[in-house]
């Protein structure tokens, strides 16, 4: 843990931003941030720039007057009135900020009073604790607890994927496709592969432009299999099992790297009693084996520094260490059990000032857009991953997961290192 009294150039993103991403993966949903207008404006601009698409979000616009005299009921009710006058959302996802949590607003009671006017889900996401991953995970838990109906029957063709916040839309889509190849009809909660994937739609920005439907969410307890990916969403699978004890739950901290992808496919094969995977899976595994061999000659012994969310740190570290790289340091904005599985010389809970201290002898930096300046100062190669990425387009279609995505990541890093070395001869 950093012993500094404050963060300098923070990596951390807030819990409400994680909640926003979660609700954007539910069809025809309006995320409603209970806080000041500037909080929602910042989040909207942040994700609009990252995804290069309009982002749907509304705010209760709490000001200095309502912050003192209102317990939350009035501002939430007025926000719902304004939203429903313009659009007809299937769901409103209500989440809090630090100010309204400090006030102690009763958002559960406010939601209860509005239940006949608008279907809503509420979640407590104060930005003075946790981070992007926890806000996202708490929102999924709230959706399961408040919307999913308890069942005893099962649909043996239905499988549910619960991805962590770091998985891109195309990665969610690719994982679903692989699950479907075993005879399932899979869903994802949330499903940003249908909303934030960069497709051109109508009335963009009015409501979430795609995702899992409310009806599908309500019937999720009939799923025969639930797969959670990422430590931050591990509890979500357990909560769903409470809705139906007959559900089988597979958890993976990451699907990056050859070994973890092997475990994923092996688990599906055992569940479906299949002795051999499809030819396409076998072919991509062989391609990754070859990619590991080719990349090893370039990545072998390279010292890597990673600054990202905990689940993403584990995924990136797993991929590069399998190719022979050494993790010199990882810097995470928050604590997580995922960090306990990272093989690194240093594991730091800190900020970009801590990142810069670790770059003296590093050969590669992997972080979000804000790490680029540091890499230029220290003249080392830089790979952009995580939120935000303001300089590149196509962030929603970057794939680093399973055999196929791992190949692309290793090639990207190896080619960058080769180019950097050649340009400094």
N, C-alpha and C positions, 0 to 999 in steps of 0.2 A: 504494500500500500504506500502511495505517495504521502509524505509527511508535510507537504506544503499546505499553507492555510487557505489557498484558493487555487482554482484551475487557471492555467495560462494557455490560451489557444486550445480550447477543449475539443475532445473527440466526441464526447457524449451527446446523444440526442435524447429528447424527453419521452416519457411514457405516453403523453397524448399523441405524439407523432406516430408511435407504434399502433395505438388504437385506431387512428385515422386510416392507416394502411390496411388494417384488418377489415374495417367496415367497407372499404372500397372494393373488397373481394366478394361482396354480397350483392346480388342483383337488385337494381332499383332501390338502392339505399341512400339515405342522406346522413352522412356523419354530422353530428351536432356537438361542437366543442363548447362546454359550459365554462366561459371565462371571458376575458377582455377581447375586444375585437382584433387587437394587434396579434394576439396569440394565433388565432385562426388564419389571419392574413399571412403571417410568417410561414406557417405550415403549408398553406396553399401555394405560395410562391416557391418554396423549397422543393416540393414534389413536382410542381409543374415544370420547373427547370430541369429536374432530374429525368423525368419521364418524357419530356417534350410533348405533353398532352395536358388539356385542362383537367383540373382536379375539383371534384364536387365536395364542398364543405360549407356548413353554416355555423353561426356562432350565436350564443345568447347575448353577446355584447354587454357583459356586465361592466358598469362604470362606477365612478366613485360614490354615486348616490345609491344605486341599487346594491352595491357591495355592503353598504351599512344597514339599509332598512329591509332588504329582501332576503328571505331564506332560500331563494332559488325558485320557488313555485311560480312567481309572477314572470320572471325573465324566461324561464323554460316554456311556460304556457304561451307567452307572446311569440317566442321563436317558432313554436309549432304552428301557431296561427299564421304567421308570415310564410312559413314553408309550404303549408298545405293550400294556401291561397294561390300559389304559383305552380306547384307540382304535386303529384300524388305518389309519394314514396310507399313502397311495400314495408319498409322498416326505417325507423330513425335510430341511429346509434348514438346515444348520449354518453359523453365521457368528460371527465372533469380536468381542471388545471390546478396548479398550486394555490392560486388565490381562493377559488371556491372550496377547495378541500380545507384550507386553513380556516375559512368561515364556518365550515361544517354544514354546508347545504345538504338537505335531505333529498337527494336525487331519486332515491327509491320511492319516496312518498310522492314526489312530483310526477314520476312516471306512472304511478298507480292512479293518480287523479286524472291522467290523460288517456287511460287505457281504452276508453270507449271511443276516443277521437282518432288515435293513431297507435299502431303497433310499435313498441319501443323496446330497446335493450339498453340498460344502464351499466356503466362500469366506472369504478374509482381508479383514476390514473393521475395522481398528483405528480407534478414534475420535479418535486424536491426529493424524490426517491426513485430507485430503479432506473430504467432507461428504455431504449427503443424495443429491445427484446421482451422485457417484462410487460410493457404496455400492450404489446401485440398479444402475448400469451394470456394476460388477464382478460383481454377482450374476447378471445376464443372461449375461455372458461365461462365467461358471463353468457355468451351466446348458447353454449351447451346447457348451462343450468337453467336459463330462462326461456329457451325456445324449444329445445329437443324434448319430444314426448317419450315417456317410458314405454318400453315394449318388451314382449317376451318372444314374439315370432322373429324369424330371421330370413333375410334374402341372401342366399349363398352366392349370388352373382354380384352383390353389392360390396364394394370396398371403399373405405374413406381414407384419404391422405390428409394429414394435418401438418403443413410445412412450417418451418420457422421463418421469421421475417426477412432473413437474408437471402432466401431462395428467390431468384428472379422469375418473372412470369413464364419464360421459356423453360426454366428448370422445373417448375411445377407441372407444366404441360408434358415434358419428357418423362417425368416420373410417373404421371398418370398413364401415359402411353405404355410404359413398361409393365405397370400393374395390369392394364387391360390385356396385354399379350398373354396373360395367364388365365384368361377366360372371365375376367371381372368386368363390370361396368363401374368405373371408379368416379368418385366425387372428391373435391378438395374443399376444406373449410379453413380459411377462406380460399376463394379461387381467383387469384389475380391474373391467372393465365387467360381468363376470359374478359378481363376488364382493363388491365394495365399493360397489355401486350403490344400496344401501339397500333391497333387496328383503327381504321377510319370509320367512325360511326355517326349517327344522327343525334342532334341536340346534346353534343358532348359537354360535360360539365354541369348539366342540370341535376342528374343523379348518377350514381355509379353505373358505368356503361356495360356491365356484365358481371358474371360471377355465379355462385351457387344461389339458387332461389330459396325463398322462405319455406315453401312447401317441402323442398328437398331437405332443408335443415331440420324441420319438424319431424321428419321420418328417418333421420340418421341412425336412430337406435336399432333399426332393422338391419344394419350393416353386419356382415359376417366377420369382417376384418377391418381393423383400424391401424394405420401406420403413422406413427409420429416421427418426424425428422428434426432433431435439434433438442438439446437439453431444455431450452426455454419453453417448449410445448409438451414435454413429457407428461406433465400432470393432466393435460387435456384428454389423453387417451384413457386415463384412469377414471376421469369424471364421466366419460361416455359409457364406460363399462358399468357404472352405477345405474345408468338408464336401462341397460340390458346386460346382465351378468354373463350371457352366452357369447358376447362379443370376444373375439380374439384380438389381442393388442400386441403389435410388434413395434418396438422402439429402436431407433438408430440415432446416435448422437450426430452422425454425419454420413452421407452417401458418397463422399469424395474418397478417392484412393482405390486401388485394386482390391485390397482386403475387405474394405467396407462394402464395396459393390458386390463382391462375392457373397458376403453375408446376407445382403438384401435379396439377391436372386435365390440363394439357398433356402432362405426362410419361406419365400413364395412357393418354391418347388415342393418343400416338405408339406406346406399347408394344402396344396392342391394334389399331393401325391404324384408328382411328376419326376421322372428319373433323369430327364435331360432337357436343358433349356432350348429355346428356338435357335436356328442357325444364325439369325441376326445377332443375338446376344453373344454367341460363341465367337462370331467374327469380330465384334467390337472389343471383346476381351483380348483377343490376339493382337488387335491393333494397339490397345493400350500397353500390352506387354512390349511391343516393339517401340512404342513411343517412350516408355520408361528407359529402354535400352539406349535409344538415340539421345534422349535428353540427359541421361546420366553423364555423358561425356562433357556436357556443358555445365549442368547444374551441380555435378559432384563436388562437394566441399565448399560450395558458395555459401556465404554468410547472409542470412535473410532476416530482415526486421519486418514484423507485421503489426499494423495498428488497425483494429477493426472491432466489431461486436464479437463477444465470446464464441458463439456458435460458428461464425464465419472464420474466426482465427483457427479453430480446430480443423475446419474443412481445408483451408488453405495450407496450414502447416502439415497436415496429413499428406496432401498431394505432393508438395515439394520435397518432403523428407523421404518419401518412397523413391524419388528420383535421385537421392543422394545429397541433397542440400542440408545445411545445418541451420537451425533456427537460433539466431543470436539473441533475439529478444522479441517478446510479444507485449504489446501495450493495449490493454482493454479499458474501456470507460467504466465498466461495472464488474462486480464479482460474479462468478458462475462456476458451477461444478464442471462445466465443459473444459475450463482451463486446467483442471487437474489431469486431464488426459493429453495435454499438449507437451511434447518433448522439446524443451527450450532451456537455454542457459539462464534466461531471466524471464519472469512473468510479472509484469508491472500493471497495477491499476492506476492509470494516470492520464496524461494529456500529451499534446504534441511537443511540449517542451521536453518531456521525458523521451519522446521519440527521437528528437534531435540529438540528445545525449548519447543515444545508442548507434548513431549513424557513422561514427568516426572510422570504424573498420568494416562497415557493412558493404556487401556487394549488390544488394537489392532491397528496395523498400516496396511493400505492398500496403496501400492504405486508400482512404477516400481522396477526393480531389484536393483537399487541403494539404496533403503531403507532398504535392508536386513542387512547391517552392523549396521545401527542405531538400528534396532530391537534387534540385538544380544547384543549391548552395553547396552541397557536398559532392556534386558531380557523380552521382550513382544512378543506375537505371531505376525506373519507377513504373509499377503496374497499378492501375486504378481499380479498386474494388470497394463495394459498400456505398453508403449514402453520405454525401451527395457526389455525383459526377456531373459537373457543369460543362465540361469541355468536349465530351464525346456524345454522339447520338447512338441510339441502339442499345442503351443499357438494359432495356427490358428483354433483349434477345441474347444476352451473354450467358453461355452455358458452361458451367464448370463441374457438373455433377455426373455421377455414374461413369461408365467406361468412356462413352463418347465425349462428354464434357471434360473429363480429365485429360484426354488427348489434346483437346483444343487449348486448355490452360497451360499444359507443359510446353506445347509448341510455341505459344505466345511468349512465355517467359524465356525459353531457350533462344528464340529468334531475337528477342530484345537484348539479351546478354551478348549474343554474337555481334549484333549491330553496334552496341555500345563499345565493345572491345575493339572492333574494326575502326570506329570513328576516333578512338583515342590512341591509335598506333603512332 
